[in-house]
Each structure stands twice: as structure tokens, then as C-alpha cells.
Amino acid sequence: MAAPKKGRGSSGGQGRPGRALALILIAMVALTGGMFLSGHTTPRLGIDLAGGTSITLKAKSQPGKPDAINPTNMDTAVSIIERRVNGLGVSEAEVQTQGRDNIIVNIPKGTNSKQAREQVGTTAQLYFRPVLTVTAGQATPTDTASPSASGSVKPSASPSDKETASGSKATPSTSATTQGRAVTGALTKDTSPSPTASASGSPKASASPSASVDPATAALQKRFAALDCSTKAGRAKAGANAKPTDTTIACSSEGDAKYVLGPAEVSGTDVDSAKATIDQQRGMWIVQMDFTDKGSKKFQQITSKLSQQQSPMNQFAIALDGEVVSAPQVNETLSGSAEISGSFTQQSAQDLANVLSYGALPLSFDEDTVTTVTAALGGEQLQAGLIAGAIGLALVVIYLVAYYRGLAFIALLSLMVSGILTYTLMSLLGPAIGFALNLPAVCGAIVAIGITADSFIVYFERIRDEIREGRTLRPAVERAWPRARRTILVSDFVSFLAAAVLFIVTVGKVQGFAFTLGLTTLLDVVVVFLFTKPVMTLMARTKFFSGGHPWSGLDPKRLGAKPPLRRTRRVNAPTDPKEA
């Protein structure tokens, strides 16, 4: 009777190890080639290894809002700051709360770390306010909001002379000349504010000695006259604690002009998006803003009112964090979008668009401390960690050689392949997703050595168990694989699940540990399936391993193998009594 043929999926199938080895070899070559072609031959380093800047921001109490500093607003501020910094391309910036009113921002050393530092505490409170009065930026004994004072503003001195704003119609105009196209140049700067207009800008802002003013207006006039915008301190406290509904004073961002501004008509929350772009016709950088539906209606209302006023009351000030970025003149009703232009560089335009795009912070912050972190301490810790990892790896190798002998060669080759894949992936993931290697991530990679070695040991022990049962090496390798495979997959799944949960529920550097642990766990499965198992299949065909050499680690005598199981022919009892 012919022996039954073994099925394709039987345990005795030898598989095709060459295909698996070719696949992982191609993957290694592709990753290594991509690493060199991209120019990123080393992993990005985190702040603890590369150095950087650590900033502590302290939240300030809001006027009229005693409960503004709460966990919800603090978490919102952390989210906005993180998006701003990441929007600049800074890798692995850490933003987290500390205590009730502090936010810690760690910015690794990098190309954009300086710009990131300038933006982390920027409140980005944007308001469109009507201009009531404008005059020179410095305070003098005779500096008031009188006609003669406002007439002292020179066209070349005011930042408004450098800046324009333009908008687009929300609906097509009925005019044949403007229907269906953007109306550009509709808002132009007031390059020569007339003294008469400035003085008549507002009854409240008038500084005429004979005028009858209430105490609040008189106090505002006094503050306006004493305001000196030429200093940073003066600009910072110009409109301090002013509410959106208040009439307030403000300085230009360059400090060469000061304003009396009416209540805010449009706020930054009404801006849907903002982007920096270059105006090809004028050859200058501008920031384009698109309003929400609600903001577009507000913008239409304010431009409708201002277009009917005389200078400077036909101007609206774009005030960012209390400083006037631009104060264009309105000649007609606009809605839908607007642009801010001026003496922008590419970087300053992108910075402004960045803070506007990601929203305003719900709180105001003071820069409490700024600390420069050097890489020396992290380098020493890294060196100590690498020494500890090398000692641990050496002990693992000694154990493998002493206990598994020839099988240790396969284990070491597998560890080498895993190391190459891990290094190349970390180098490529830096520019791809902003991954940066920090000390906890290094710890995760060291822990992964034990996880990978454990997978080899599980497989080797399954093979040795089969040999102890009396089987030869080649069938033992194939029969041991299904049992070892299940154990390896279950073990790696638990490890990966733990890493995933840790990554989700933690923040900061602990995420680096979780990410590295999860990545190396996945690579362990790839290496065991596509390298260790195929190599073991090939080695089982060599005389050194299949013959049970004492140094192969698979010597039947050393393992205490049972004698091979032999089938015995069953002898049937005689049926004839005479034969018995």
C-alpha cells in the first residue's frame, strides 16, 4: 500500500527559504539606499541628546475673568502651542502643563527653534478695530490728540504707509467692471492724514481744551498723550487689560505711530484660515486671510461703515496682541477675505500666518524662565546607557554561545539584521514624521534586544524538543515551527499592545520609549519570519547541523534524545487449533 502524500501545508513541508531571504534582503538594501540618498544617515536626536531650549510660560489672570486659568484653557493652550511649533517643522517639541498655571515647552536645537521660541507665548489675539486718532509714536509735553499733533505723522514714518489690505467680494458686484473678480487695491493706506480729519476722528478722542469730556475719556486722552511707543515696554502696556468692547490705545508694531482705537468689530476667531504668499506684481510678502461666514458678514458691516467716513476714521486697525500690524483705509464695502501686507520678510509673514491659522491662545502668558539645555548631560547618560546595553548584549551572546553553541551564530545574524532595520527606519522616520531619538527611546531599543532574543530561544527550544523525541533535524525544524510561531506571535502581540497603550496615554519622552518598543516588536516578527526561520531551514541541510555535531547545539546525545520510534508488525493469532 502506497504511503499517503503529504499535503502542501503539512508540517513536513520544507518551504521556500530563498524567497523569504531575498525579500528581506531587498528591504534592507532599499532602506539603506533611501537613507543615504535622502542624506539622513543618522537618527534625529531629541532635546536631551542634541540640546535645545526649555521655556516656562506662566499664565496671567484675565481682566473680568477670575476663573480663566482652568484645566480646560490650559489644555487648549498646550494644543495650540504644539500645533504652532510643529507647523514650523521643529522635531519632537514637548509641550506640557506643570502645576496649575505653568506650561513647559522644550524645543530641540534646530533650524526653526528660534522662530518657535518667538511664537510659543504669542497670544495671537487678533482684532479689527476702527481708527479714531493717529499720531506720532513718541510722547512729548505737547503731544496730544490735537489737530497739530496728528498732522506731525510723516508718510514715510508711519508703518501704515508701507502696508495695505485688500479684500474680495463675497458676492459678485452689480458693476460690470467688477463683477466676478476680486477687488484688489480697494483698501489703501492713508499716507497723509489731514490734521482736520484727525482731530475730528471722534468726539471722545478730541483733545480740544474747550471740549467737555467725561472722566473716562479724559483719562484715555491723558494715557494717549503720555504713551511712548518707541520702547518695547511702552508698546507692551499700551492697551494692557483692554477688553474687545473698550475704546483703547495702541502702538504700531514698529513703534513709530500710536492710535486711539474703537471697540473691536471683527476678532481672530472670525478668521477661517491664513497663509503667507508672495505678491508677484508688487514683489512683496503678504498674509492672506479668509473669514468664516459669520466673520465675512462682520467684515462687510465694518467696511460699509468706514467707507463713508473721513480720514483717519475710514481706517481700521488690524491689532495683533495689542499692536497695530496694519491700518488700511477703506474706500468701499468688502467681505469674504483680506490681506495684510507691509515690510514683511518671508519668515515674518509665515510666522504671522502660522499663529493666525492655529488660533489664538485662550490665555495670556509671561515668559517666566528660558533655559538653554546642553547635550553634554544627555551625551553622558547616552554613553552610560550604551555601555549598559553593550554589557547586556555581551552577556546574551555569552549565554547563547555557551548553551546553544552553533545555533548562536543564527541568533547573532538575526540580531544584526534587526539592528540594521531598526537603525535605517529611525533615520528615515526623523524627516518623515518628526521622530527624534531620546534617552527613553534608546532604553526601548535596548529592551527590544531581550524580546528579539526570546523569540529565537522559543524556536530553538521547540527544535530541541523535537530532536529529543527521536526525530532528525530537517523534520524537527519544520514540525517545531508552527508551535514556536504561535508562541512568538502571542508574546509579540502582548508587547506591542502594551507599547501602543503606553504611547496613547502618555506624553513627552515616554512616548519615545513606547514608539521604539512598538517598532522593534514589529521588526522582531519580520526578522523571525523572513530571516531566522529560512536560515534555520537552510542550516538544517548542512552536515554540521544535520549530523548533530557536538558544537552545533543539536547533538542528540547531549540532548538526551530517545531512540527512533520503530513500527513493529503485528502478529495475528492462529485460527486453526491444530496450528496452536
Steps between C-alpha positions, in 0.01 A plus 500: 500500500644834395577754768268802503643810340567791726277799448630837405447636847629198692757544766748312297507757219839663466370831364697734275751681722672669204198718425467626857872578523492681166204710618665616822828562316318726252335685787836557672663626181207730425494650849877546510502654153215734591686605812813599307311658208294717737813615679363400841757241602450546872181516709376834620583565863263631764564794728666285767760378248534791257433790737249779450287749689260446788241777553267538797185703430289632786132574437374846591162575652250646254317825583143423587566124479625380839447134408668517157801298621344155508599153371289537185663825389846372593452183293371711209807722522729195501330366188528832314865557595586145395334547160676832450844360574444186293372719218849651485655156447665475842548134589383354829407820677356414840215712635339409830343661803673525835292583801196722470628790288829399337575353159839346423617514137813306402630591154789291363783678328406542135459734207171648619546483876549879524174571316324240712616673817359830373160342435442274798369776728345720233138539599395579140194696610399658171246784479384732227438837666399834346766770521387813689831688523857445381812700580875462542627221723701700755358685796585869538379765744276641227406167344123475494232387265463855371494587130858622507622182667336268255639701216853417614481145367718476190410264215839330515493456876172325552489122447162551346674662206668170424198281544178444311208267536275371229184295503280304265128529451292231661253536215551625144470871464225646287753717329609368164857592570529311827256214465648154560853608590692589815510867582867573571635831616162588647659568836792741477710671757448852620845639416419852608240517775352846504517691824136593479386144450719373778363744744146420410567129516280453801325718752654286770851527362494876455750681716370853455533693827150637465343164437284351771613146567406240756763372748553171313572682175726747676695213652533338158625827352757530777626147444514559126702820543747328735534186289850442364503232230872524432577254781400136527366553851282786380356295216435203732286697746326727248174309489555275800185351653281656230186306419380455140206728577721782636637803323873466543842627399761303307840528337609397155714187488800712402433757774491804273127573533235480768125471469171548679287202395131436534335175618586188301269421211664175378715257701758235418244226560323627190806416287458161334853460363815699430801439280816682402556557131694733275327763292656460157392844380638694794780254580421494872386247759140521617270305733167401350205439733168333429211573735231267622142565387431686823828690478434594139174667597673691781779606265241620249323707764813674629632580152157635405509741795862604462477564126261788573737672748779753454865427573611366741159370604477302176791285614480176694791371704602135487620461859690185594562459873437874552739620227376643173638291215321695229251787481363515143247749369160376384354637177217253443308216663689171501446149632629146469877539529777748566874525481760656726809640333790710615870474569473121536784260442417145399555380856294773668213446255505125563516557877196725493305258276597215730366656820183615324437159342520307826294743700545729794604378841216509754738650756779754513843378606820651636833341414605398850832324434704406196767235543749383241543124525839367396550155358787425739285347776290304253814385322642365826175321576489362147854375532416332829187348344691371200764348727227328700339380177833369371559312826151351483548401135837342583342296778226385262761396243702312761188318614399411144846369413533300823154347483406490132848490346458489120143631522645819652637585153145511361382707796780754456430534128134562581589766758725667244219511243262639761754767594546610136126525442448693825778750429396572141134541595584740784716707263223519239217562748674815628428716193186303411296531821725705727619204710796592719713261698511581870625312804173311567495395133850361540376306804216361291748379238711331768194328647414378151824299490360274769166467319671402175734253672200345675340422163813314386514302823136393466564365149828331591345325800211370286754351258697338783177355641429335165852354493453367850194316369729312261448696177777606267582868455325586171153378602562635852557852362172494307291332771628740767414812300116502534519463878776761535322736261187512715699571815707773331194673355314497831804635687566776246131594488494554876820706481367711210165553675678624811711738288191632318310567823804669650539720191135609509466578870837671554665817375853623441802278524311192617338492156848460352551186709160362399552579131841331488374197690205460262720546191759244611225254595361514146851458360546194721209331323643596160849373582383169652265422211713622209852433627537273804264225381635490138861501620423218742344300215814545289734416787309179566617380158869535589699211637618699804147545636317200355777263610461615860852637546581553870548875435182536297282524807282220360700192604239224570717338766554828683126572484412153632304400190289184510574215258312542170147366516469188287181337383459127591295267285203363690492114517149360458398211723456161320144411416554125451506310835743250351746776421481613859 
